């Protein structure tokens, strides 16, 4: 059952109000030329790694490549792992400074994910770790192939919402969204090229 969120199109931003959650979506936050340049530069310069998690005693690789960047003291824990950040690159800092005024948040860390093709994905989860604080603001920047972004209500999985995250887009998740909703990037059989997703956040050391 798809939820019909309240949608307000305010020129360059689409404001989406869901039951117990809010999102601001900028489909073309970065120009096509900027987005192409950032995609190639980030692919070439970030320290991409094939991380894994322990599942039933076995090491299972995440179905994507990852890299963690941030200020000192912004270690991040999820899926049984602790990620120690590298200092932000000039491009990551530049992007952060561009999006911060639109997010009403000062970010000090960013998780980068590289989806190499349609087989790479992200499972259901919420960005609700304790170090993010209550009602965190998460800013998601996307470069490369368009991928479906799906949400479902935690206490009623019949309530869902879907959004296409486009090349150069910015999605700001806020309010109580992380408390009440989960999200995922599902696999697809479509022949897709690479996609980089940057999720900026503020971690309390």
GITAPE-V455961 format. One line per field, one symbol per residue. ss: DSSP state (h for helix, s for strand, l for the rest). phi: phi as a letter, one per 20 degrees, with the letter a starting at -180 (. if undefined). psi: psi as a letter, one per 20 degrees, with the letter a starting at -180 (. if undefined). A space follows every 10 residues. Layout:
ss: ???
phi: ???
psi: ???
This chain:
ss: lslllsssss llssssssll ssssssllll lhhhhhhhhh hhhhhlllsl lssssllsss slllssssss lllllsssll sssllslllh hhhhhhhhhh hhhlllllss ssssslllll lssssllllh hhlllllsss ssssllssss sssllsssss ssssslllss ssssllhhhh ssssslllll llllssssss sllll
phi: .ffeffcced lecdedddgm acbdddfcfd ffffffffgf fffedfefce ebceclnded ffeaecbccr ffndfcdalm dddefefffg fffffgffeg fedlbeecab ddcdefafff bcffacecfg fenelfeddd dccoffcfdd cbfgebffec bcbeeegnec ddebmegffd cdbbdffbef feefbdddde bddeg
psi: oppnqppoom dipopporok qqqppnhlgq rggggggggg ghhhhqmpqn rrqpoljqop qqlrqqqpqa rpjlqppqkj qpppqqqqrh ghgggghhhg hiikqoqjrp pppoohaihq rprprqmkqh iiaplqpppo pppbqpqpoq qqpginihor qqqoorpjrp popabkghhi qqrroqqqiq nqaqpppooq ropo.
